[in-house]
């Protein structure tokens, strides 16, 4: 197919370390190329969107509300803390507007551990802003969401999603790393193949429907995929225009209006384009020019959809 040939040529020309790319439109794979075998790979922060969908499912099951305050789940941790912790809600976790000035996990991530007290890191870091007022990329917030799923369901996040999401999508026994307390990390740690990830993107595009079954509530996907936090001043070294369009519920908005993406380190992307009825999935190990992979969507794919 022309779209595949052009993609392969551009990926090689730009020296991008892409492992797989899959293009879907109208619920069918219209282009795919494997530069390496289809094996489960670490999705890094793409894992976060799976956590968000677990929250949406749990809300639909009556296990929680987005307006629930963290103090209801962590009364001891919130006691005698900045009043912001008492005001913080599940929605603030989803939108990464907790009030922290920086991610509470930054130092342990730089040092590659230890990851045995992420909850403590989250609650012991001072809040600088009132919850809801400012976006700060926050791995700890996603981990706390995973803990909440475990608290309301009685099982780990991974196990909660097995019958509700993974098994219906045909994803058998996915690996998702846990901490020493048996809590799924949530913010990272999920391993899937490119095909698995592409199906998940199609599920989001389908507003939660898969083979005639509702896996995720459509109203939650509608909420999750629109901007709730202003990211216009998000400025890490790799940031492009696609990082300044707003953040939903563990989902990024794109420069192309009406589109959104799952976004993971080293070039893991799922770009969902509802108006084109299309999903583009990249699985990569690009350490130099991660966003260059996302640019392929706009430079080489969009005009063919």
C-alpha positions, 0 to 999 in steps of 0.5 A: 500500500502507498501509505505503508511504503511512504511511511517505511521510506520516511522512517528510514530516511529520518533514522527513527527507531520504530518497531511497528506501525499500524494504521486503522480506518473504518475498523480495519487495518489499512496499513501495517509494517513490522520492523521487528517481531510482534512482542510485548513491549513496555508502553511507558506512559501509554499505560496511564490511559488504561488506568483512566479507562478503569476509573471510567468503568468503576464509576459506571459500576458505582464503585466511585465518583470523580468528585470523591475527595482523596480524604475519603480514601486516605484519611490518615495521609490527608490529616494534618496536611495542607488543606489542598489535600482535603480538596483534592478529588479523583478528577484532579488526579485524572487531569494532573491538576493536583497542585504539586509543583513537580512530579513527586516521583521525579527523584526516584525515577531519575535514580531508578528507585526505590519505588516502595513508598510512592504513596508517601512521596505523593502525600509528603510533597508540599502543594504549591497550587490549589487543586484544579488550577495548574497542570503538572505532569504527575506519575504519582497521581496515576499511581494513586488512581491505581491504588483507589481501584484496588481499594474499591474493587479488592483486586489489583488494577491489572486484575480488575481490567482482565475480565472487563477489558483485556480478555474481551480484546483478546489480550491474554495474561498481560504483564503489568509491573507492581510495587512491593505492596502488590499495587499496579504501578499504573503510571507505567509498567504495562507490556503489550504488543502493537496489535494489542495497543491498536485494538485498544485505540480502536476501542476508544474510537468506537466509544467503548464498544467492541464486537457488540459489547460495551466495555467502557461507557461512551460518556466517560470516553467523551469526557476523557478525550476533551481538554480539562487542563491547560498545558500551554506552558508545559515545556520539557525539552521535547515539547512541541505544539502537540503538547500545548493543546490540553490534557484530558483524563490521562490523555493528550489533545493534539494540534489537529482539532478533535484528535487525541493521543496516548503518549509514552516515552521513546515513541509509543503513540496511539493517535485517534482521529474520530473525523477520519474514523482512524487510529494510528499506532506506533511502538518504538524505542527511539531515544533521540527524537521521540516526537519525530515519530508523532510528526509522521502522523501529520507529515505522512499519514493524514493526507491519505486518510 
